[in-house]
Amino acid sequence: MFDCAFLIDTAVQYDKDGQPLKDSYGVDIPPKESLFEIPVEVKSRGQNEFYKANAAGLRDGLTLVTDMGNYTGQQYVVYRGKRYKIYRTFMKNNSIELYIEERSGV
């Protein structure tokens, strides 16, 4: 099945001295996030991948496949309104498989 997902780029903001920006209370300002849309093919997990994920303490998720040029090392993706952590990638020919899982607090 073909669909769209949004990779999340994060950028830490720095002051003129190269230190992370802080608010008026001295707390680091969270990284600025930007989303960009990519086309994906959605694949369900195989039985082997399901058991490996559970053994590692991960919740079952999905595999998104996209062109290698679309992915530049992002850690998070939004798919169908939910935010997922990319916990593993696998390169195959000119595409890359993004193994994603839902985590609380992400």
NUZA-467642 format. One record per residue: residue number from 0; x, y, z of N, C-alpha, C, O in turn. Coordinates in pm, 1 decimal. Layout:
<sites>
<n: NUM n_east: X n_north: Y n_up: Z ca_east: X ca_north: Y ca_up: Z c_east: X c_north: Y c_up: Z o_east: X o_north: Y o_up: Z>
...
</sites>
This chain:
<sites>
<n: 0 n_east: 84.2 n_north: -117.4 n_up: 0.0 ca_east: 0.0 ca_north: 0.0 ca_up: 0.0 c_east: 89.2 c_north: 124.4 c_up: 0.0 o_east: 183.5 o_north: 132.4 o_up: 78.7>
<n: 1 n_east: 61.1 n_north: 219.1 n_up: -85.4 ca_east: 138.6 ca_north: 342.7 ca_up: -92.4 c_east: 66.4 c_north: 453.0 c_up: -17.2 o_east: -56.3 o_north: 462.6 o_up: -20.4>
<n: 2 n_east: 145.5 n_north: 536.9 n_up: 51.2 ca_east: 89.4 ca_north: 641.4 ca_up: 136.1 c_east: 194.3 c_north: 751.3 c_up: 151.2 o_east: 296.5 o_north: 750.7 o_up: 82.6>
<n: 3 n_east: 168.2 n_north: 845.0 n_up: 241.3 ca_east: 262.3 ca_north: 952.3 ca_up: 271.8 c_east: 291.0 c_north: 953.2 c_up: 421.2 o_east: 205.7 o_north: 916.7 o_up: 502.2>
<n: 4 n_east: 411.6 n_north: 995.2 n_up: 456.7 ca_east: 451.5 ca_north: 1012.1 ca_up: 596.2 c_east: 529.4 c_north: 1142.6 c_up: 604.7 o_east: 565.6 o_north: 1200.6 o_up: 502.3>
<n: 5 n_east: 554.9 n_north: 1188.3 n_up: 725.9 ca_east: 628.6 ca_north: 1311.9 ca_up: 747.5 c_east: 749.2 c_north: 1284.0 c_up: 835.9 o_east: 733.9 o_north: 1247.2 o_up: 952.4>
<n: 6 n_east: 869.2 n_north: 1301.4 n_up: 781.1 ca_east: 989.8 ca_north: 1291.0 ca_up: 861.9 c_east: 1005.7 c_north: 1419.2 c_up: 942.4 o_east: 969.6 o_north: 1527.3 o_up: 895.9>
<n: 7 n_east: 1059.7 n_north: 1406.9 n_up: 1063.3 ca_east: 1075.0 ca_north: 1521.4 ca_up: 1151.7 c_east: 1223.2 c_north: 1555.9 c_up: 1163.3 o_east: 1302.5 o_north: 1477.6 o_up: 1215.4>
<n: 8 n_east: 1259.2 n_north: 1674.1 n_up: 1114.1 ca_east: 1394.6 ca_north: 1726.6 ca_up: 1132.0 c_east: 1397.0 c_north: 1810.5 c_up: 1258.1 o_east: 1302.8 o_north: 1885.3 o_up: 1284.6>
<n: 9 n_east: 1503.4 n_north: 1799.0 n_up: 1336.6 ca_east: 1517.3 ca_north: 1880.7 ca_up: 1456.9 c_east: 1643.6 c_north: 1964.8 c_up: 1445.3 o_east: 1745.7 o_north: 1918.7 o_up: 1394.2>
<n: 10 n_east: 1635.9 n_north: 2087.6 n_up: 1492.8 ca_east: 1750.7 ca_north: 2178.1 ca_up: 1489.2 c_east: 1759.8 c_north: 2252.7 c_up: 1621.8 o_east: 1668.2 o_north: 2325.6 o_up: 1659.8>
<n: 11 n_east: 1871.1 n_north: 2233.6 n_up: 1691.3 ca_east: 1895.5 ca_north: 2305.4 ca_up: 1816.8 c_east: 1930.8 c_north: 2449.3 c_up: 1781.2 o_east: 2006.2 o_north: 2474.1 o_up: 1687.0>
<n: 12 n_east: 1876.4 n_north: 2543.0 n_up: 1856.4 ca_east: 1904.3 ca_north: 2684.4 ca_up: 1834.3 c_east: 2017.8 c_north: 2727.3 c_up: 1927.6 o_east: 2017.6 o_north: 2694.1 o_up: 2046.1>
<n: 13 n_east: 2115.5 n_north: 2801.9 n_up: 1872.4 ca_east: 2232.7 ca_north: 2843.0 ca_up: 1949.4 c_east: 2241.1 c_north: 2994.8 c_up: 1958.9 o_east: 2191.7 o_north: 3066.5 o_up: 1871.9>
<n: 14 n_east: 2304.6 n_north: 3042.9 n_up: 2066.3 ca_east: 2327.9 ca_north: 3186.4 ca_up: 2080.8 c_east: 2457.0 c_north: 3223.9 c_up: 2008.2 o_east: 2517.8 o_north: 3139.2 o_up: 1942.8>
<n: 15 n_east: 2499.7 n_north: 3350.4 n_up: 2019.1 ca_east: 2617.4 ca_north: 3398.7 ca_up: 1946.4 c_east: 2746.9 c_north: 3333.0 c_up: 1992.8 o_east: 2846.4 o_north: 3333.9 o_up: 1920.3>
<n: 16 n_east: 2746.1 n_north: 3275.5 n_up: 2114.6 ca_east: 2864.9 ca_north: 3207.9 ca_up: 2167.4 c_east: 2867.1 c_north: 3058.7 c_up: 2135.3 o_east: 2958.6 o_north: 2987.4 o_up: 2176.4>
<n: 17 n_east: 2767.0 n_north: 3012.1 n_up: 2062.3 ca_east: 2761.0 ca_north: 2871.4 ca_up: 2025.4 c_east: 2699.6 c_north: 2781.7 c_up: 2131.4 o_east: 2709.1 o_north: 2659.3 o_up: 2122.0>
<n: 18 n_east: 2637.0 n_north: 2841.0 n_up: 2231.8 ca_east: 2571.5 ca_north: 2764.5 ca_up: 2337.5 c_east: 2422.5 c_north: 2751.0 c_up: 2304.5 o_east: 2364.2 o_north: 2840.5 o_up: 2243.4>
<n: 19 n_east: 2360.1 n_north: 2637.6 n_up: 2345.4 ca_east: 2216.2 ca_north: 2623.6 ca_up: 2321.5 c_east: 2137.9 c_north: 2737.0 c_up: 2386.9 o_east: 2167.5 o_north: 2777.3 o_up: 2499.4>
<n: 20 n_east: 2037.6 n_north: 2788.3 n_up: 2315.2 ca_east: 1956.1 ca_north: 2897.6 ca_up: 2368.8 c_east: 1881.3 c_north: 2852.6 c_up: 2493.6 o_east: 1836.2 o_north: 2738.4 o_up: 2503.3>
<n: 21 n_east: 1869.0 n_north: 2944.6 n_up: 2588.9 ca_east: 1796.3 ca_north: 2917.3 ca_up: 2712.1 c_east: 1685.0 c_north: 3020.6 c_up: 2727.6 o_east: 1695.1 o_north: 3132.9 o_up: 2678.3>
<n: 22 n_east: 1577.9 n_north: 2979.8 n_up: 2797.7 ca_east: 1469.9 ca_north: 3074.2 ca_up: 2824.3 c_east: 1507.7 c_north: 3161.7 c_up: 2943.1 o_east: 1619.0 o_north: 3151.3 o_up: 2994.6>
<n: 23 n_east: 1416.3 n_north: 3247.7 n_up: 2987.2 ca_east: 1446.7 ca_north: 3342.1 ca_up: 3095.3 c_east: 1472.5 c_north: 3273.1 c_up: 3229.6 o_east: 1522.8 o_north: 3336.2 o_up: 3322.5>
<n: 24 n_east: 1438.8 n_north: 3144.8 n_up: 3240.5 ca_east: 1462.2 ca_north: 3068.9 ca_up: 3364.0 c_east: 1590.0 c_north: 2985.1 c_up: 3356.7 o_east: 1623.3 o_north: 2913.5 o_up: 3451.1>
<n: 25 n_east: 1661.0 n_north: 2994.5 n_up: 3244.3 ca_east: 1785.0 ca_north: 2919.6 ca_up: 3227.9 c_east: 1766.5 c_north: 2778.1 c_up: 3177.8 o_east: 1859.5 o_north: 2697.7 o_up: 3182.7>
<n: 26 n_east: 1646.7 n_north: 2746.6 n_up: 3129.3 ca_east: 1617.7 ca_north: 2612.2 ca_up: 3078.0 c_east: 1641.1 c_north: 2611.6 c_up: 2926.8 o_east: 1600.8 o_north: 2704.3 o_up: 2856.5>
<n: 27 n_east: 1707.3 n_north: 2505.2 n_up: 2877.1 ca_east: 1732.7 ca_north: 2494.5 ca_up: 2733.2 c_east: 1602.1 c_north: 2500.0 c_up: 2655.0 o_east: 1503.6 o_north: 2436.0 o_up: 2691.9>
<n: 28 n_east: 1602.2 n_north: 2576.7 n_up: 2547.4 ca_east: 1486.6 ca_north: 2583.6 ca_up: 2457.9 c_east: 1486.8 c_north: 2455.7 c_up: 2373.7 o_east: 1590.0 o_north: 2419.8 o_up: 2317.1>
<n: 29 n_east: 1372.8 n_north: 2386.7 n_up: 2364.8 ca_east: 1368.7 ca_north: 2261.6 ca_up: 2287.6 c_east: 1406.6 c_north: 2284.9 c_up: 2141.4 o_east: 1386.1 o_north: 2394.1 o_up: 2088.3>
<n: 30 n_east: 1461.7 n_north: 2182.4 n_up: 2076.6 ca_east: 1497.0 ca_north: 2195.4 ca_up: 1935.0 c_east: 1374.9 c_north: 2231.0 c_up: 1851.1 o_east: 1263.0 o_north: 2188.5 o_up: 1879.9>
<n: 31 n_east: 1398.6 n_north: 2308.9 n_up: 1748.3 ca_east: 1293.0 ca_north: 2346.6 ca_up: 1654.8 c_east: 1269.5 c_north: 2229.3 c_up: 1560.3 o_east: 1363.9 o_north: 2172.8 o_up: 1505.0>
<n: 32 n_east: 1142.3 n_north: 2193.4 n_up: 1542.2 ca_east: 1108.8 ca_north: 2080.8 ca_up: 1455.4 c_east: 1045.6 c_north: 2128.7 c_up: 1326.2 o_east: 966.9 o_north: 2223.3 o_up: 1325.0>
<n: 33 n_east: 1081.3 n_north: 2062.1 n_up: 1217.4 ca_east: 1016.4 ca_north: 2088.5 ca_up: 1089.9 c_east: 982.5 c_north: 1954.0 c_up: 1026.1 o_east: 1058.9 o_north: 1857.9 o_up: 1035.0>
<n: 34 n_east: 866.5 n_north: 1949.7 n_up: 961.8 ca_east: 817.8 ca_north: 1827.7 ca_up: 898.3 c_east: 832.0 c_north: 1839.1 c_up: 747.4 o_east: 810.6 o_north: 1945.8 o_up: 689.9>
<n: 35 n_east: 868.4 n_north: 1727.8 n_up: 683.6 ca_east: 860.7 ca_north: 1725.5 ca_up: 538.5 c_east: 804.9 c_north: 1592.0 c_up: 492.9 o_east: 838.5 o_north: 1485.9 o_up: 545.5>
<n: 36 n_east: 719.0 n_north: 1601.4 n_up: 393.7 ca_east: 642.3 ca_north: 1487.1 ca_up: 345.7 c_east: 725.2 c_north: 1400.4 c_up: 251.7 o_east: 799.0 o_north: 1450.7 o_up: 167.0>
<n: 37 n_east: 711.4 n_north: 1268.1 n_up: 268.7 ca_east: 777.1 ca_north: 1173.4 ca_up: 178.9 c_east: 676.7 c_north: 1065.3 c_up: 138.2 o_east: 587.3 o_north: 1031.5 o_up: 215.9>
<n: 38 n_east: 690.9 n_north: 1010.9 n_up: 17.1 ca_east: 606.4 ca_north: 897.3 ca_up: -21.2 c_east: 662.9 c_north: 770.4 c_up: 42.0 o_east: 784.5 o_north: 751.9 o_up: 47.0>
<n: 39 n_east: 575.0 n_north: 683.6 n_up: 89.9 ca_east: 618.5 ca_north: 558.0 ca_up: 150.8 c_east: 531.5 c_north: 442.8 c_up: 102.9 o_east: 416.0 o_north: 460.4 o_up: 64.3>
<n: 40 n_east: 590.4 n_north: 326.3 n_up: 106.8 ca_east: 514.5 ca_north: 202.5 ca_up: 90.0 c_east: 508.3 c_north: 141.2 c_up: 228.7 o_east: 610.8 o_north: 127.6 o_up: 295.4>
<n: 41 n_east: 390.4 n_north: 104.6 n_up: 272.1 ca_east: 370.7 ca_north: 51.0 ca_up: 406.4 c_east: 371.6 c_north: -100.7 c_up: 400.2 o_east: 300.6 o_north: -161.9 o_up: 320.3>
<n: 42 n_east: 454.1 n_north: -160.5 n_up: 486.8 ca_east: 461.2 ca_north: -306.6 ca_up: 492.6 c_east: 432.8 c_north: -349.6 c_up: 636.2 o_east: 478.3 o_north: -286.1 o_up: 731.3>
<n: 43 n_east: 359.1 n_north: -455.3 n_up: 650.4 ca_east: 338.8 ca_north: -508.8 ca_up: 784.5 c_east: 460.0 c_north: -592.4 c_up: 820.7 o_east: 534.0 o_north: -638.3 o_up: 733.7>
<n: 44 n_east: 478.9 n_north: -611.3 n_up: 949.0 ca_east: 592.8 ca_north: -687.9 ca_up: 996.8 c_east: 571.3 c_north: -835.8 c_up: 975.9 o_east: 459.4 o_north: -886.4 o_up: 985.3>
<n: 45 n_east: 679.0 n_north: -903.2 n_up: 947.7 ca_east: 674.8 ca_north: -1048.2 ca_up: 941.9 c_east: 676.2 c_north: -1104.7 c_up: 1083.0 o_east: 704.5 o_north: -1033.2 o_up: 1179.1>
<n: 46 n_east: 646.2 n_north: -1230.7 n_up: 1094.7 ca_east: 640.5 ca_north: -1294.8 ca_up: 1225.8 c_east: 775.4 c_north: -1288.1 c_up: 1296.5 o_east: 780.5 o_north: -1264.2 o_up: 1417.1>
<n: 47 n_east: 884.4 n_north: -1308.7 n_up: 1223.5 ca_east: 1017.8 ca_north: -1305.7 ca_up: 1282.6 c_east: 1049.0 c_north: -1167.2 c_up: 1340.3 o_east: 1099.0 o_north: -1155.3 o_up: 1452.2>
<n: 48 n_east: 1018.7 n_north: -1062.9 n_up: 1262.5 ca_east: 1043.0 ca_north: -925.6 ca_up: 1308.6 c_east: 956.9 c_north: -893.3 c_up: 1429.8 o_east: 1002.2 o_north: -824.6 o_up: 1521.3>
<n: 49 n_east: 834.4 n_north: -941.5 n_up: 1431.4 ca_east: 744.4 ca_north: -919.4 ca_up: 1544.4 c_east: 805.1 c_north: -975.0 c_up: 1672.9 o_east: 806.0 o_north: -907.1 o_up: 1775.6>
<n: 50 n_east: 855.9 n_north: -1098.9 n_up: 1667.7 ca_east: 912.9 ca_north: -1160.5 ca_up: 1787.1 c_east: 1044.3 c_north: -1096.0 c_up: 1828.7 o_east: 1072.3 o_north: -1084.8 o_up: 1948.0>
<n: 51 n_east: 1125.5 n_north: -1053.3 n_up: 1732.2 ca_east: 1249.9 ca_north: -983.5 ca_up: 1764.9 c_east: 1219.7 c_north: -852.4 c_up: 1836.9 o_east: 1285.1 o_north: -818.8 o_up: 1935.7>
<n: 52 n_east: 1120.3 n_north: -778.4 n_up: 1787.5 ca_east: 1083.5 ca_north: -650.8 ca_up: 1850.1 c_east: 1033.8 c_north: -673.7 c_up: 1992.1 o_east: 1072.4 o_north: -600.7 o_up: 2083.5>
<n: 53 n_east: 949.3 n_north: -773.3 n_up: 2011.8 ca_east: 897.8 ca_north: -801.5 ca_up: 2146.1 c_east: 1008.5 c_north: -845.5 c_up: 2240.2 o_east: 1008.5 o_north: -807.5 o_up: 2357.3>
<n: 54 n_east: 1103.7 n_north: -925.6 n_up: 2190.9 ca_east: 1215.0 ca_north: -971.7 ca_up: 2273.5 c_east: 1303.2 c_north: -854.6 c_up: 2316.6 o_east: 1362.7 o_north: -857.7 o_up: 2424.3>
<n: 55 n_east: 1311.4 n_north: -752.1 n_up: 2232.8 ca_east: 1391.3 ca_north: -634.4 ca_up: 2265.2 c_east: 1312.7 c_north: -532.5 c_up: 2347.0 o_east: 1364.9 o_north: -425.6 o_up: 2378.8>
<n: 56 n_east: 1188.7 n_north: -563.8 n_up: 2381.3 ca_east: 1106.6 ca_north: -473.1 ca_up: 2461.5 c_east: 1039.4 c_north: -363.7 c_up: 2381.7 o_east: 993.2 o_north: -265.1 o_up: 2439.0>
<n: 57 n_east: 1033.1 n_north: -379.2 n_up: 2249.6 ca_east: 970.6 ca_north: -278.6 ca_up: 2164.0 c_east: 827.4 c_north: -319.3 c_up: 2133.2 o_east: 795.8 o_north: -437.7 o_up: 2121.5>
<n: 58 n_east: 741.8 n_north: -219.2 n_up: 2120.3 ca_east: 604.7 ca_north: -246.9 ca_up: 2078.9 c_east: 602.9 c_north: -267.3 c_up: 1928.8 o_east: 679.0 o_north: -205.1 o_up: 1854.6>
<n: 59 n_east: 515.6 n_north: -354.5 n_up: 1886.3 ca_east: 505.7 ca_north: -381.4 ca_up: 1743.8 c_east: 468.1 c_north: -253.7 c_up: 1669.3 o_east: 386.8 o_north: -174.7 o_up: 1717.4>
<n: 60 n_east: 525.9 n_north: -234.2 n_up: 1554.9 ca_east: 499.3 ca_north: -116.1 ca_up: 1475.1 c_east: 483.8 c_north: -152.1 c_up: 1328.8 o_east: 424.7 o_north: -254.4 o_up: 1294.2>
<n: 61 n_east: 537.4 n_north: -66.8 n_up: 1243.9 ca_east: 525.9 ca_north: -83.6 ca_up: 1099.8 c_east: 662.5 c_north: -70.7 c_up: 1035.5 o_east: 760.6 o_north: -33.2 o_up: 1099.7>
<n: 62 n_east: 666.4 n_north: -102.5 n_up: 907.9 ca_east: 784.5 ca_north: -77.5 ca_up: 826.6 c_east: 742.2 c_north: 13.2 c_up: 712.3 o_east: 649.5 o_north: -18.3 o_up: 637.6>
<n: 63 n_east: 810.4 n_north: 125.4 n_up: 699.3 ca_east: 785.9 ca_north: 219.0 ca_up: 590.3 c_east: 903.9 c_north: 210.5 c_up: 494.6 o_east: 1019.2 o_north: 214.3 o_up: 537.5>
<n: 64 n_east: 876.1 n_north: 199.2 n_up: 367.1 ca_east: 980.9 ca_north: 190.3 ca_up: 265.9 c_east: 974.2 c_north: 315.1 c_up: 179.2 o_east: 867.5 o_north: 352.7 o_up: 130.9>
<n: 65 n_east: 1088.6 n_north: 378.5 n_up: 160.2 ca_east: 1095.1 ca_north: 499.2 ca_up: 77.9 c_east: 1227.2 c_north: 500.7 c_up: 1.2 o_east: 1315.3 o_north: 418.7 o_up: 26.9>
<n: 66 n_east: 1240.5 n_north: 592.9 n_up: -91.6 ca_east: 1363.4 ca_north: 610.4 ca_up: -167.2 c_east: 1474.5 c_north: 656.8 c_up: -72.8 o_east: 1449.3 o_north: 736.9 o_up: 17.2>
<n: 67 n_east: 1596.9 n_north: 607.5 n_up: -92.3 ca_east: 1707.1 ca_north: 643.9 ca_up: -2.3 c_east: 1732.5 c_north: 794.2 c_up: 1.7 o_east: 1778.4 o_north: 845.9 o_up: 103.5>
<n: 68 n_east: 1703.8 n_north: 864.1 n_up: -105.9 ca_east: 1726.0 ca_north: 1008.0 ca_up: -109.2 c_east: 1632.6 c_north: 1086.5 c_up: -18.5 o_east: 1658.0 o_north: 1203.6 o_up: 9.6>
<n: 69 n_east: 1524.7 n_north: 1023.7 n_up: 27.7 ca_east: 1428.5 ca_north: 1091.8 ca_up: 115.2 c_east: 1469.4 c_north: 1091.8 c_up: 261.5 o_east: 1419.3 o_north: 1172.8 o_up: 339.4>
<n: 70 n_east: 1559.4 n_north: 1002.7 n_up: 300.0 ca_east: 1592.2 ca_north: 984.5 ca_up: 442.2 c_east: 1735.3 c_north: 1028.7 c_up: 469.6 o_east: 1829.1 o_north: 983.3 o_up: 404.1>
<n: 71 n_east: 1750.9 n_north: 1117.5 n_up: 566.8 ca_east: 1884.3 ca_north: 1167.8 ca_up: 601.0 c_east: 1915.1 c_north: 1152.9 c_up: 749.3 o_east: 1981.6 o_north: 1238.3 o_up: 807.8>
<n: 72 n_east: 1867.3 n_north: 1045.4 n_up: 810.0 ca_east: 1902.3 ca_north: 1015.9 ca_up: 947.8 c_east: 1807.1 c_north: 1066.0 c_up: 1054.6 o_east: 1843.5 o_north: 1069.2 o_up: 1172.2>
<n: 73 n_east: 1687.1 n_north: 1105.0 n_up: 1017.5 ca_east: 1590.4 ca_north: 1151.4 ca_up: 1116.7 c_east: 1558.7 c_north: 1039.8 c_up: 1215.7 o_east: 1571.1 o_north: 921.7 o_up: 1183.4>
<n: 74 n_east: 1517.1 n_north: 1078.8 n_up: 1337.9 ca_east: 1485.9 ca_north: 982.0 ca_up: 1442.2 c_east: 1336.2 c_north: 958.8 c_up: 1458.8 o_east: 1295.0 o_north: 858.8 o_up: 1517.4>
<n: 75 n_east: 1254.8 n_north: 1050.7 n_up: 1407.4 ca_east: 1110.0 ca_north: 1040.6 ca_up: 1427.5 c_east: 1035.9 c_north: 1063.2 c_up: 1296.8 o_east: 1084.6 o_north: 1130.9 o_up: 1206.2>
<n: 76 n_east: 916.1 n_north: 1004.5 n_up: 1289.4 ca_east: 830.5 ca_north: 1017.6 ca_up: 1172.3 c_east: 686.3 c_north: 1027.0 c_up: 1220.6 o_east: 650.0 o_north: 968.5 o_up: 1322.6>
<n: 77 n_east: 604.4 n_north: 1101.3 n_up: 1146.2 ca_east: 461.0 ca_north: 1106.2 ca_up: 1172.8 c_east: 392.7 c_north: 1031.8 c_up: 1059.9 o_east: 411.0 o_north: 1062.7 o_up: 942.1>
<n: 78 n_east: 312.9 n_north: 932.2 n_up: 1098.8 ca_east: 239.2 ca_north: 854.4 ca_up: 1000.7 c_east: 95.4 c_north: 841.7 c_up: 1048.3 o_east: 69.0 o_north: 793.2 o_up: 1158.3>
<n: 79 n_east: 2.5 n_north: 886.2 n_up: 963.6 ca_east: -141.2 ca_north: 884.9 ca_up: 994.7 c_east: -171.3 c_north: 950.3 c_up: 1129.5 o_east: -250.2 o_north: 898.9 o_up: 1208.8>
<n: 80 n_east: -107.4 n_north: 1063.6 n_up: 1153.6 ca_east: -136.2 ca_north: 1143.3 ca_up: 1273.2 c_east: -68.1 c_north: 1097.2 c_up: 1400.4 o_east: -85.4 o_north: 1160.1 o_up: 1504.8>
<n: 81 n_east: 8.8 n_north: 989.7 n_up: 1395.2 ca_east: 79.7 ca_north: 941.3 ca_up: 1513.7 c_east: 229.8 c_north: 960.6 c_up: 1495.8 o_east: 283.4 o_north: 947.3 o_up: 1385.8>
<n: 82 n_east: 295.2 n_north: 992.0 n_up: 1605.2 ca_east: 440.1 ca_north: 1010.4 ca_up: 1604.0 c_east: 507.2 c_north: 877.5 c_up: 1641.5 o_east: 471.1 o_north: 814.3 o_up: 1740.8>
<n: 83 n_east: 604.5 n_north: 836.9 n_up: 1560.8 ca_east: 675.9 ca_north: 711.6 ca_up: 1581.3 c_east: 825.7 c_north: 736.7 c_up: 1590.9 o_east: 877.7 o_north: 833.2 o_up: 1534.9>
<n: 84 n_east: 893.5 n_north: 649.4 n_up: 1662.0 ca_east: 1039.4 ca_north: 648.6 ca_up: 1670.6 c_east: 1091.7 c_north: 553.4 c_up: 1563.8 o_east: 1041.2 o_north: 442.1 o_up: 1549.7>
<n: 85 n_east: 1192.2 n_north: 596.3 n_up: 1488.8 ca_east: 1259.7 ca_north: 508.5 ca_up: 1393.1 c_east: 1370.4 c_north: 439.0 c_up: 1471.2 o_east: 1467.8 o_north: 502.5 o_up: 1511.8>
<n: 86 n_east: 1355.5 n_north: 309.3 n_up: 1492.2 ca_east: 1454.7 ca_north: 240.4 ca_up: 1574.9 c_east: 1552.5 c_north: 156.5 c_up: 1494.5 o_east: 1651.8 o_north: 108.3 o_up: 1549.1>
<n: 87 n_east: 1525.9 n_north: 138.2 n_up: 1364.6 ca_east: 1617.0 ca_north: 60.0 ca_up: 1281.8 c_east: 1591.4 c_north: 94.5 c_up: 1136.6 o_east: 1478.9 o_north: 126.2 o_up: 1098.1>
<n: 88 n_east: 1695.9 n_north: 88.1 n_up: 1056.5 ca_east: 1682.1 ca_north: 107.7 ca_up: 912.3 c_east: 1752.1 c_north: -7.6 c_up: 840.5 o_east: 1841.1 o_north: -72.5 o_up: 895.4>
<n: 89 n_east: 1709.9 n_north: -30.9 n_up: 717.5 ca_east: 1771.7 ca_north: -134.8 ca_up: 636.3 c_east: 1770.5 c_north: -88.3 c_up: 491.0 o_east: 1664.6 o_north: -61.4 o_up: 434.3>
<n: 90 n_east: 1890.5 n_north: -78.9 n_up: 430.9 ca_east: 1900.9 ca_north: -36.5 ca_up: 291.6 c_east: 1886.0 c_north: -156.2 c_up: 199.3 o_east: 1944.4 o_north: -262.3 o_up: 221.2>
<n: 91 n_east: 1806.3 n_north: -135.8 n_up: 95.6 ca_east: 1778.4 ca_north: -243.0 ca_up: -0.3 c_east: 1769.5 c_north: -179.9 c_up: -138.4 o_east: 1677.0 o_north: -103.3 o_up: -165.5>
<n: 92 n_east: 1865.3 n_north: -211.2 n_up: -226.6 ca_east: 1873.4 ca_north: -151.9 ca_up: -359.7 c_east: 1876.3 c_north: 0.4 c_up: -347.3 o_east: 1966.3 o_north: 54.0 o_up: -282.6>
<n: 93 n_east: 1781.2 n_north: 71.4 n_up: -406.8 ca_east: 1776.7 ca_north: 218.1 ca_up: -397.7 c_east: 1675.1 c_north: 267.9 c_up: -297.4 o_east: 1640.3 o_north: 386.0 o_up: -297.2>
<n: 94 n_east: 1626.8 n_north: 177.9 n_up: -211.0 ca_east: 1527.6 ca_north: 218.1 ca_up: -111.6 c_east: 1580.5 c_north: 188.6 c_up: 28.5 o_east: 1681.4 o_north: 120.2 o_up: 46.2>
<n: 95 n_east: 1509.8 n_north: 241.8 n_up: 126.4 ca_east: 1545.7 ca_north: 218.9 ca_up: 265.7 c_east: 1419.6 c_north: 183.1 c_up: 342.7 o_east: 1314.9 o_north: 245.5 o_up: 325.4>
<n: 96 n_east: 1430.9 n_north: 82.4 n_up: 427.7 ca_east: 1319.8 ca_north: 41.1 ca_up: 512.7 c_east: 1336.6 c_north: 108.8 c_up: 648.2 o_east: 1442.4 o_north: 99.5 o_up: 710.4>
<n: 97 n_east: 1231.6 n_north: 177.1 n_up: 693.4 ca_east: 1231.7 ca_north: 243.6 ca_up: 823.7 c_east: 1144.3 c_north: 160.6 c_up: 917.2 o_east: 1023.2 o_north: 151.2 o_up: 897.4>
<n: 98 n_east: 1204.6 n_north: 101.4 n_up: 1017.5 ca_east: 1130.3 ca_north: 23.8 ca_up: 1116.7 c_east: 1089.8 c_north: 119.4 c_up: 1227.0 o_east: 1174.8 o_north: 178.8 o_up: 1293.4>
<n: 99 n_east: 959.1 n_north: 134.0 n_up: 1246.2 ca_east: 909.7 ca_north: 235.4 ca_up: 1339.7 c_east: 825.7 c_north: 169.8 c_up: 1448.4 o_east: 767.0 o_north: 63.3 o_up: 1429.1>
<n: 100 n_east: 821.8 n_north: 236.5 n_up: 1563.2 ca_east: 739.2 ca_north: 189.0 ca_up: 1673.7 c_east: 685.1 c_north: 307.6 c_up: 1749.6 o_east: 746.5 o_north: 414.2 o_up: 1754.0>
<n: 101 n_east: 570.3 n_north: 287.9 n_up: 1808.7 ca_east: 505.3 ca_north: 391.6 ca_up: 1889.2 c_east: 562.4 c_north: 384.3 c_up: 2030.0 o_east: 569.1 o_north: 276.9 o_up: 2089.8>
<n: 102 n_east: 603.4 n_north: 498.9 n_up: 2082.1 ca_east: 657.0 ca_north: 504.8 ca_up: 2218.6 c_east: 581.0 c_north: 610.3 c_up: 2295.7 o_east: 541.0 o_north: 712.7 o_up: 2240.3>
<n: 103 n_east: 561.6 n_north: 585.3 n_up: 2421.5 ca_east: 494.7 ca_north: 686.5 ca_up: 2503.2 c_east: 593.3 c_north: 797.5 c_up: 2533.1 o_east: 712.4 o_north: 772.4 o_up: 2551.6>
<n: 104 n_east: 544.1 n_north: 919.6 n_up: 2537.9 ca_east: 627.7 ca_north: 1034.6 ca_up: 2566.6 c_east: 709.4 c_north: 1083.4 c_up: 2449.9 o_east: 797.7 o_north: 1167.2 o_up: 2468.4>
<n: 105 n_east: 683.7 n_north: 1034.3 n_up: 2329.7 ca_east: 759.8 ca_north: 1074.9 ca_up: 2212.0 c_east: 687.0 c_north: 1182.6 c_up: 2139.1 o_east: 734.8 o_north: 1230.8 o_up: 2036.4>
</sites>
